[in-house]
Amino acid sequence: MKAFLAAVATMVVIAAVAPMALEQAGFSADGSTSSSVRLD
């Protein structure tokens, strides 16, 4: 049971920290597309 609770706690921490870490690393969905991308 301890391992399960530790895994759940780890998942919560990763889910909370990941968006901030990815934004700091430059991975963002708010970027613009270049003119060479076709969106048909």
C-alpha positions in Angstrom: 0.0 0.0 0.0 2.9 2.3 0.7 4.2 1.9 -2.8 0.8 2.7 -4.3 0.5 5.9 -2.3 4.0 6.9 -3.2 3.3 6.4 -6.8 0.1 8.5 -6.6 1.9 11.3 -4.8 4.7 11.2 -7.4 2.1 11.4 -10.3 0.5 14.4 -8.6 3.8 16.2 -8.3 4.8 15.5 -11.9 1.4 16.6 -13.2 1.7 19.9 -11.2 5.3 20.7 -12.1 5.4 19.5 -15.7 3.6 22.5 -17.4 5.9 25.0 -15.6 9.0 23.0 -16.4 8.1 22.6 -20.1 7.3 26.3 -20.4 10.7 27.2 -18.9 12.3 24.8 -21.4 10.7 26.6 -24.3 8.0 24.0 -25.1 4.8 26.0 -25.5 1.6 25.5 -27.5 1.2 29.3 -27.8 3.8 29.6 -30.6 2.9 30.8 -34.1 3.1 28.6 -37.2 5.5 29.4 -40.0 4.3 30.2 -43.5 5.6 26.8 -44.7 3.0 24.9 -42.7 0.0 23.9 -44.7 -3.3 23.8 -42.8 -5.8 22.5 -45.4 
